[in-house]
Amino acid sequence: MASSSSSQTSIELQPVGASSNEQTPIRDNNDPAEFLPQPSTTVSVIERWNHPKSNIAKTGATFFAFLLMGANDASYGVMIPYIEEHYTLSYIVVSLVFLSPLVGYAAAAMLNNWVHVRFGQRGVAFLGPLCHIAGWLGLSLHPPYPAFVVIFVLVGFGNGIEDAAWNAFFGNMANPNELLGFLHGVYGLGAVLSPLVATNLITEAGWRWYAFYYILLGGGVIELITSLWAFWPVSGRVYRESHPRTASGKDSRLQESLESRVTWVVAFFLLCYVGIEVALGGWIVTFMRRERSGEAFASGMVATGFWTGIALGRVFLGFLTPKLGEKFAVTVYILLAMVCQLIFWLVPSFHVSAIAVSFQGFFLGPLFPAAVVAATKVLPAHLHVSAIGFAAAFGGGGAAILPFGVGALAQSRGVTILQPIILAILAFCLLLWLCIPAVAKPSPGSSQEERKSRQWINIDFDLVDAGKRTIQKARSGTSKVATQ
């Protein structure tokens, strides 16, 4: 216990994030609770998926949410040919179903931090599933195509705000690579099951294509119940007290995070990565049917193979990534994915293409989790939710931009344009990844010695920093020559 001579009141030492009884002037800021005085001595307790016990329910709820998100995103590939036929659309017009969620993702990127500060994770647990339910209900009614496109905005917002929140949630836990690998592996599982179930129901059971959204609608109701049950105690007040800023400032957390190079590099990296993932998953059925002369069912199974590779890569490579170090591991994964893409493009065989794209999915799988972990290692803790949330939601816009761009180009050049575009964006992803600052920093809950003992290879590289040093050396050398 410590006594305050001015107020003669007893003040009990609080754990990290707990508020003090002292009063401070309220500033004109949209995050006022951040400016409560911080304890002089704090002990950070790293949470785990099963500690405290309430995290078990939260983990289950978020896993189920990602299962539905994966099922939704992977359904594009199966649905596009049927939507195209039902509404009699061209490539570019049917591609609007990819573009419209961009509005929802953009809104989620801007509102994620505000929702957390005002309503906490409880707000995300309500808004995300509610948008899913409204969106999938509207899609199941197969309205006129303009309304059909607009409805995808709701689905995009639900995906964006949950993607942002739950990635940041697990990124701050112990063993984030493994946890995020499982989280995104569950997303991949939903993406595997979705084309499989939809293809069988439509081609074998005779269902109408839009009836598949009844299944997602039922899942959305369950998602709303489980998410609210798990996250209801985490209100805005609880969130603000458990995620205090280390220092006061005039800017919001989002504005502060947007001033960091890390936020923007990771955001554009995820934009490209998600675009590759959804463009391949969305157009692969059409490509295999029209360029590799595949049957409808067999082509649908190729999409299943791709998403299976994604799921397996996220789970198994999630354990390998911390051993190699995020920077080196992701560099290797991208290069291997590029090799698979070349095989997929240049070998005109249905079976070779199916195998190559499955392995490509395997190497693409761990990229998203690794990027989130890298960001948590470089950024200060109080910016994790705002920065990672913005990057994840902004990156989710790639699910709209790139698939739409492929569809627009396919209108004039055919769906074969998919291959060189994917290869070029993979190369750009590699360049962006090398621009992330050095991430040689202990994971949450581990010491520097423990990290070194677990990591086999310690190769790190910051292209921007190396470029700056090269320029400085060149300038210093030029000045020395001039003085001589």
C-alpha positions in Angstrom: 0.0 0.0 0.0 1.1 3.5 -0.7 -0.3 6.7 0.9 -0.9 10.1 -0.8 0.0 13.0 1.4 -2.2 15.5 -0.4 -5.5 13.5 -0.4 -4.8 11.2 2.7 -6.4 8.3 0.7 -5.0 4.8 0.4 -4.1 3.8 -3.1 -3.7 0.2 -3.9 -1.1 -0.8 -6.6 -3.0 -2.0 -9.7 -1.9 -4.5 -12.3 -1.1 -3.3 -15.8 -4.0 -1.6 -17.4 -6.0 -1.0 -14.2 -7.1 2.6 -13.5 -5.9 4.6 -10.5 -8.2 6.5 -8.1 -6.4 9.7 -8.8 -8.2 12.2 -11.1 -6.6 13.8 -14.1 -7.9 16.6 -16.3 -9.9 15.3 -19.2 -8.3 16.3 -22.5 -10.2 16.9 -25.8 -9.4 13.5 -27.2 -11.5 10.7 -28.5 -9.6 8.2 -26.3 -9.7 9.9 -22.9 -9.2 6.9 -20.7 -5.8 6.5 -22.2 -4.5 9.4 -20.2 -4.9 7.9 -16.8 -1.6 8.0 -14.9 0.4 4.8 -15.5 1.9 2.8 -12.5 5.5 3.4 -11.9 6.1 -0.3 -11.7 4.2 -2.6 -14.0 4.4 -6.3 -14.8 3.1 -7.4 -18.2 1.3 -10.7 -18.2 1.2 -12.3 -21.6 -2.1 -14.0 -22.3 -2.4 -17.4 -23.8 -5.2 -19.0 -25.7 -6.2 -20.9 -22.6 -5.3 -18.4 -19.9 -7.3 -16.7 -18.5 -10.0 -19.3 -18.9 -12.3 -16.9 -20.7 -9.8 -17.0 -23.6 -10.9 -20.5 -24.4 -14.4 -19.4 -25.4 -13.0 -16.4 -27.2 -10.6 -18.7 -29.2 -13.5 -20.9 -30.2 -15.7 -18.0 -31.2 -13.0 -16.4 -33.4 -12.1 -19.7 -35.0 -15.8 -20.2 -36.0 -15.9 -16.7 -37.4 -12.8 -17.3 -39.5 -14.3 -20.6 -40.7 -17.3 -18.7 -42.1 -15.1 -16.0 -43.5 -13.1 -18.6 -45.4 -16.3 -20.3 -46.6 -17.6 -16.9 -47.9 -14.4 -16.0 -49.7 -13.9 -19.3 -51.3 -17.5 -19.5 -52.6 -16.7 -16.9 -55.2 -14.9 -19.3 -57.4 -17.8 -21.8 -57.5 -20.5 -19.1 -57.8 -19.1 -16.9 -60.5 -20.0 -19.2 -63.5 -23.6 -19.6 -62.1 -24.0 -15.9 -61.3 -22.7 -15.1 -64.8 -25.3 -17.4 -66.4 -28.2 -16.4 -64.1 -27.8 -12.7 -64.7 -26.3 -13.0 -68.2 -23.2 -11.0 -67.4 -19.8 -10.3 -69.0 -16.5 -10.9 -67.2 -16.1 -7.3 -66.2 -19.7 -6.9 -64.8 -19.7 -10.2 -62.8 -16.3 -9.0 -61.4 -18.2 -6.3 -59.5 -19.0 -8.9 -56.8 -15.3 -8.7 -56.0 -15.0 -4.9 -56.1 -18.0 -3.9 -53.9 -16.7 -5.5 -50.7 -13.8 -2.9 -51.0 -16.2 -0.3 -49.6 -16.8 -2.4 -46.6 -13.2 -3.2 -46.0 -12.3 0.5 -46.3 -14.9 1.4 -43.7 -13.7 -1.4 -41.4 -10.1 -0.1 -41.7 -11.1 3.4 -40.6 -13.6 2.4 -37.9 -11.8 -0.6 -36.3 -9.9 1.5 -33.7 -13.0 3.7 -32.9 -15.2 0.6 -32.4 -12.5 -0.9 -30.0 -12.1 2.3 -28.0 -15.9 3.0 -27.7 -17.4 -0.5 -27.5 -14.4 -2.8 -27.1 -14.3 -6.3 -28.6 -18.0 -6.6 -27.6 -18.7 -4.1 -30.4 -16.8 -6.2 -33.0 -18.5 -9.4 -31.8 -21.9 -7.7 -32.5 -21.2 -5.7 -35.7 -19.3 -8.4 -37.6 -21.8 -11.2 -37.4 -24.7 -8.8 -37.8 -23.3 -7.6 -41.2 -22.8 -11.3 -42.2 -26.4 -12.2 -41.4 -27.8 -9.2 -43.2 -25.5 -9.8 -46.2 -26.1 -13.6 -46.6 -29.8 -13.2 -46.1 -29.9 -10.7 -49.0 -27.7 -12.9 -51.2 -29.9 -15.9 -50.6 -32.9 -13.9 -52.0 -31.0 -13.5 -55.3 -32.2 -9.9 -55.9 -31.6 -7.9 -59.1 -27.9 -7.7 -59.8 -27.3 -4.1 -58.8 -28.7 -4.9 -55.3 -26.8 -8.2 -55.3 -23.5 -6.2 -55.7 -24.4 -3.6 -53.0 -25.2 -6.4 -50.5 -21.6 -7.5 -50.7 -20.6 -4.2 -49.1 -22.1 -5.5 -45.8 -20.3 -8.8 -46.1 -17.0 -6.9 -46.7 -17.5 -4.8 -43.6 -18.2 -7.8 -41.5 -15.1 -9.6 -42.8 -12.9 -6.5 -42.5 -13.7 -5.6 -38.9 -13.4 -9.2 -37.7 -10.3 -9.8 -39.6 -8.7 -6.7 -38.1 -9.8 -7.4 -34.5 -9.1 -11.1 -34.2 -5.7 -10.9 -35.9 -4.6 -8.3 -33.4 -6.2 -10.3 -30.6 -4.0 -13.4 -31.3 -1.0 -11.4 -32.4 -0.5 -10.1 -28.8 -0.6 -13.6 -27.2 2.2 -16.0 -26.5 3.3 -18.1 -29.5 1.6 -15.9 -32.0 2.9 -17.7 -35.1 1.4 -20.9 -34.1 -1.9 -19.4 -32.9 -2.3 -17.3 -36.0 -1.4 -20.3 -38.1 -4.3 -22.2 -36.6 -6.6 -19.3 -36.9 -5.9 -18.8 -40.6 -5.8 -22.6 -41.0 -9.4 -22.7 -39.8 -10.1 -19.9 -42.4 -8.5 -22.3 -45.0 -10.6 -25.2 -43.7 -13.7 -23.1 -44.4 -12.3 -22.3 -47.8 -11.8 -26.0 -48.5 -15.3 -27.0 -47.4 -17.1 -24.2 -49.2 -16.3 -25.1 -52.8 -16.6 -28.8 -52.0 -20.1 -28.4 -50.4 -21.3 -25.9 -53.0 -20.1 -27.9 -56.0 -21.7 -31.1 -54.7 -25.0 -29.4 -53.8 -25.3 -27.6 -57.2 -24.0 -30.2 -59.6 -25.0 -33.4 -57.8 -27.9 -32.6 -55.5 -29.6 -30.1 -57.9 -29.7 -27.1 -55.6 -30.0 -23.7 -57.0 -26.8 -21.7 -56.7 -28.2 -19.1 -54.3 -29.4 -21.8 -51.9 -25.8 -22.2 -50.7 -26.2 -18.9 -48.8 -28.8 -20.5 -46.6 -26.0 -22.5 -45.0 -23.9 -19.4 -44.5 -26.9 -17.6 -43.0 -27.4 -20.3 -40.4 -23.7 -20.1 -39.6 -24.0 -16.3 -39.2 -26.7 -16.7 -36.5 -24.5 -19.1 -34.6 -21.6 -16.8 -35.0 -23.5 -13.9 -33.5 -24.5 -15.9 -30.5 -21.1 -17.4 -29.8 -19.2 -14.1 -30.4 -21.4 -12.1 -28.1 -21.3 -14.8 -25.4 -17.5 -14.9 -25.5 -16.7 -11.2 -25.8 -19.6 -9.5 -24.0 -17.5 -8.7 -20.8 -14.9 -6.9 -23.0 -16.5 -3.4 -23.2 -14.9 -0.2 -24.4 -13.9 0.7 -20.8 -12.2 -2.7 -20.3 -10.4 -2.4 -23.6 -9.1 1.1 -22.8 -7.9 0.1 -19.4 -6.1 -3.1 -20.6 -4.5 -1.4 -23.6 -3.2 2.0 -22.2 -1.0 4.3 -24.2 2.6 4.6 -23.0 2.4 8.4 -23.3 -0.3 11.0 -23.9 -0.6 12.7 -27.2 -2.9 14.8 -29.3 -3.4 12.2 -32.1 -5.5 9.1 -31.9 -4.0 5.7 -31.9 -5.0 5.3 -35.5 -3.3 8.5 -36.5 -0.2 7.6 -34.6 0.0 4.2 -36.3 -0.5 5.7 -39.7 2.7 7.7 -39.2 4.7 4.4 -39.0 6.3 2.9 -42.1 5.5 -0.5 -40.7 1.8 0.0 -40.9 1.8 1.0 -44.5 4.3 -1.6 -45.7 2.4 -4.4 -44.0 -1.0 -3.0 -45.2 0.2 -3.0 -48.9 1.8 -6.4 -48.4 -1.5 -7.9 -47.1 -3.4 -6.1 -49.9 -1.3 -7.9 -52.5 -1.3 -11.2 -50.7 -5.1 -11.3 -50.1 -5.6 -10.2 -53.7 -3.5 -13.1 -54.9 -5.3 -15.6 -52.7 -8.8 -14.5 -53.6 -8.0 -13.9 -57.3 -6.6 -17.5 -57.6 -9.4 -19.0 -55.6 -12.1 -16.9 -57.4 -11.0 -17.4 -61.0 -9.3 -20.8 -60.9 -12.6 -22.7 -61.6 -13.2 -20.6 -64.7 -9.6 -20.9 -65.8 -9.6 -24.7 -65.5 -12.9 -25.1 -67.3 -12.0 -22.8 -70.2 -8.2 -23.0 -70.5 -7.6 -26.6 -69.3 -10.8 -28.1 -70.7 -11.9 -29.4 -67.2 -15.3 -30.6 -66.3 -17.4 -28.6 -63.8 -16.9 -30.9 -60.9 -13.2 -31.6 -61.5 -12.5 -27.9 -61.8 -14.4 -27.2 -58.6 -12.1 -29.8 -56.9 -9.0 -27.9 -58.1 -10.3 -24.9 -56.1 -10.7 -27.2 -53.2 -7.1 -28.4 -53.6 -5.8 -24.8 -53.6 -7.7 -23.9 -50.4 -6.5 -27.2 -48.8 -3.0 -26.2 -49.5 -3.6 -22.8 -47.9 -5.0 -24.5 -44.8 -2.2 -27.1 -44.5 0.5 -24.4 -45.1 -0.9 -22.2 -42.3 -0.9 -25.0 -39.8 2.3 -26.9 -40.6 4.5 -24.0 -41.8 3.3 -22.0 -38.8 5.5 -24.1 -36.7 8.5 -23.9 -39.1 8.3 -20.1 -39.5 9.6 -19.1 -36.0 12.4 -21.6 -36.4 13.6 -19.9 -39.6 12.6 -16.4 -38.5 9.7 -14.5 -40.1 11.8 -12.5 -42.5 13.8 -15.4 -44.0 10.9 -17.9 -43.9 8.5 -15.7 -45.8 11.2 -14.8 -48.4 11.6 -18.5 -49.1 7.9 -19.2 -49.2 7.3 -16.4 -51.7 10.1 -17.7 -54.0 8.7 -21.2 -53.9 5.2 -19.9 -54.6 6.6 -18.1 -57.7 8.1 -21.4 -58.9 4.7 -23.1 -58.6 3.0 -20.2 -60.4 5.4 -20.6 -63.3 4.6 -24.3 -63.6 0.9 -23.6 -63.3 1.2 -21.0 -66.1 3.6 -22.7 -68.5 2.6 -26.4 -68.4 -0.7 -26.8 -70.3 -1.9 -29.9 -68.4 -5.0 -30.1 -66.2 -3.4 -32.4 -63.7 -0.1 -30.6 -63.5 -1.9 -27.3 -63.0 -4.0 -28.8 -60.3 -1.0 -30.1 -58.4 1.0 -26.9 -58.9 -1.7 -24.6 -57.6 -2.2 -26.8 -54.6 1.5 -26.5 -53.6 1.3 -22.8 -54.4 -1.5 -22.5 -51.8 0.6 -24.4 -49.3 3.5 -21.9 -49.6 1.1 -18.9 -49.6 -0.7 -20.0 -46.5 1.6 -18.7 -43.7 2.2 -15.3 -45.3 -0.6 -13.5 -43.6 0.1 -14.8 -40.0 3.8 -14.1 -40.4 3.1 -10.5 -41.5 1.0 -9.9 -38.4 3.6 -11.4 -36.1 6.3 -9.3 -37.7 4.2 -6.1 -37.1 3.7 -7.0 -33.5 7.5 -7.3 -33.0 8.3 -4.0 -34.6 5.4 -1.8 -33.3 4.8 -0.6 -29.7 2.2 -2.6 -27.9 -0.4 0.2 -27.6 -0.5 0.5 -31.5 -1.0 -3.2 -32.2 -4.8 -3.1 -32.5 -5.0 0.1 -34.5 -2.0 -0.6 -36.8 -2.6 -4.4 -37.3 -6.4 -3.7 -37.5 -5.9 -1.1 -40.2 -3.4 -3.2 -42.1 -5.6 -6.3 -42.0 -8.7 -4.4 -43.1 -6.8 -2.4 -45.7 -5.2 -5.7 -46.9 -8.7 -7.3 -47.1 -9.4 -4.8 -49.9 -7.1 -6.9 -52.0 -9.9 -9.4 -52.1 -11.8 -6.8 -54.1 -9.2 -5.0 -56.2 -7.2 -7.7 -57.8 -10.0 -10.2 -58.6 -11.9 -7.3 -60.2 -8.8 -6.3 -62.2 -8.4 -9.8 -63.4 -12.0 -9.9 -64.5 -11.7 -6.6 -66.3 -8.6 -7.7 -68.2 -10.1 -11.1 -68.9 -12.9 -9.4 -70.8 -10.5 -8.3 -73.6 -7.6 -10.7 -73.2 -9.2 -13.9 -71.8 -8.8 -15.5 -68.4 -5.2 -16.5 -69.2 -4.2 -13.0 -68.1 -4.6 -14.4 -64.5 -1.2 -16.1 -64.6 1.3 -13.2 -65.5 -0.6 -10.9 -63.1 -0.3 -13.3 -60.2 3.4 -13.8 -60.9 4.1 -10.0 -61.1 2.3 -9.3 -57.8 4.2 -12.1 -56.1 7.4 -10.4 -57.1 6.1 -7.1 -55.7 5.1 -8.9 -52.5 8.7 -10.0 -52.1 9.9 -6.5 -52.6 7.5 -5.1 -49.9 8.5 -7.8 -47.5 12.1 -6.9 -47.7 11.1 -3.3 -46.8 9.8 -4.3 -43.4 12.2 -3.3 -40.6 14.3 -5.9 -38.9 12.1 -8.1 -36.7 14.8 -9.8 -34.6 12.9 -9.2 -31.4 11.6 -11.7 -28.9 8.1 -13.0 -29.3 5.6 -12.1 -26.6 6.3 -14.2 -23.5 9.8 -15.2 -24.4 13.3 -13.9 -23.6 16.0 -13.1 -26.1 17.8 -16.3 -25.1 14.7 -18.5 -25.5 14.1 -17.0 -29.0 17.6 -17.7 -30.1 17.4 -21.3 -28.9 14.2 -21.9 -30.9 15.4 -20.1 -34.0 17.6 -22.1 -36.4 18.5 -19.3 -38.7 18.9 -15.6 -37.9 18.8 -13.8 -41.3 17.1 -10.4 -41.3 17.2 -7.6 -43.9 15.7 -4.2 -44.2 15.8 -3.0 -47.8 14.9 0.6 -46.9 17.6 0.8 -44.1 20.2 -0.7 -46.4 19.3 1.8 -49.1 19.6 4.7 -46.7 23.0 3.5 -45.5 24.2 3.1 -49.1 23.1 6.6 -50.0 24.8 8.0 -46.9 28.0 6.3 -47.8 27.9 7.5 -51.4 27.2 11.1 -50.2 30.0 10.9 -47.6 32.4 9.5 -50.2 31.5 12.3 -52.7 32.0 15.0 -50.1 35.4 13.5 -49.2 36.5 13.6 -52.8 35.2 17.1 -53.2 37.3 18.3 -50.1 40.4 16.7 -51.5 
